[in-house]
Structures are given as structure tokens and as C-alpha cells.
Amino acid sequence: MNSSSLYIYIPAHLLPARLPFLLNRKLQPEVACQEVLLEKLDFDQLGHCADQLREQGLSTTLHAPFNNFNPGSSRRRIRNASRIIADKSLQLAEKLHARRIVFHPGLTYGSDEKKLALWLENNRTFWPDFLAHAAEIDCTICIENIYATTPDIFVRLFSMINSPHMGHVFDIGHWNIFGTGKLLHWLNEIAPYLKHMHLHDNHGERDEHLAIGQGYVPFSTLFEWLKTTDISPTITFENHTLPDVEMSLKAFQRHFPEL
């Protein structure tokens, strides 16, 4: 693992204002499109920011919008709306030269096997065109765990899709709230498909996005696994304030002082 694999959360509409900070600290952004509609973002301006980062050897990842996004929905209207979101998100990823683009799965909490099977089948037909676009721009589509209690549905999805341009983004904060098994079980099961991680802390009850070490997430277990595995995922510190980002970076560097 090296510093080029690390990113910090930056809302898309704040990227121009945060650019001097990123350049000065040589930090890479995960550009998050949750707070402003894609239609209200200036793609050319964001692309210009990414160009300035690239001149300093820095790259980006992109977090696509998740409101109304469900590629496996049983409703055609929602799948069509999701196609529009995916298409525009990949257009932005191309402007940003993003290495990764993160999508939420759209699954609801407690989905039964019938719903999961339909969700998988709809994903089979949803992604091919977008994977072709991702391949053209050398970007990996990453699907994040939200309410999933085990990694099983993602293992089924990625083995079915079977593309080098799709994989898993493991959000350890979400696992700490909803996961029912051991952390190492999830990591070992998903390892062949693991491309990216979201690191943030919480107390196991809500999505607090705290700095590493401020909650109950077993980061020591994760860090020891990263040191012993051949897997080298990119990582985003998904803290929503810069002081928390600083705390997470320091905590991470205590375990990986070479970075």
C-alpha cells in the first residue's frame, strides 16, 4: 500500500474551494455527489480541478448519487432513472479521470431471497453498457455495502457479472452497524472482488462518520488483515469534517508509518 491509494471525502460542490488545501497537503479527493444534484454541478470546472491535481501526481475517485438509484429495482421507472444517474456519473468520472466510481446497491434492509434473486437478475442486464464505458476510461465501478448483513449478495453479484471493471467497496462503518458476522469472514469472502474501502467510525447504532478510533469499529483487525493480505484496495477516509480527516490520517499512519 502507498499514499497514492488514499483519498479523503470532499463534497463535489466544494471541490474548487478545497482544491488549494488538497494541493498543499498532496491529498486526493473522493468527489461525493450527494448534496447537490448532478445537473447543478459544473462538470468542466470539476474536470479542471482534476487536471490540476493530476499535474501534481494526484488522482480522484467519485461517489455517485444514491437517492433514487437502484439498478436491481423491480420497477422499470426506477431502473430507467438509475440508468440516467449511472450515465451522468460516468460522464463525470471521465471528466475527473476517476480511478473508482462508487454506487450504492439500492437494496432495502431485510430483503428476502425472492427480492434478492430479482435484484441480481436486473443487475445482470443493467450494467454491461456502463462497464464498457468504465473500461474505456480505465475506471472501476464499485458497489458498496449499506444494509447487508453478510457479503453473500455481493459475492453472487460480482461472480455473475465477472468483470475486472466491477468490484466491492467495503464500508466498515456500515458493517459495524448492520453486519452480523465476524469482520475477517466478510473480508476473506469478498477479497477476490475487493477494490476500495470507506473508513470511518461509529458506535454501532447510526452512521456517525467519526474519525478512526472515536467509536467501536475494530480497526486493528482490519489493519492487521491489510498488512498480511495480497489485496491492495484504494481507501477513502469518509469523515465529513476536516478535523476528523486529520485524526483518521494520523491514526492510519500509526499503523502504516511508511505512508
PyMOL commands that set and color helices and strands:
alter all, ss='L'
color gray80, all
select helices_A, chain A and resi 3-5+12-25+38-40+43-55+76-96+113-126+128-136+152-161+172-178+183-193+219-228+242-255
alter helices_A, ss='H'
color red, helices_A
select strands_A, chain A and resi 6-11+29-32+61-63+100-103+140-144+166-171+194-199+234-237
alter strands_A, ss='S'
color yellow, strands_A
deselect
rebuild
show_as cartoon
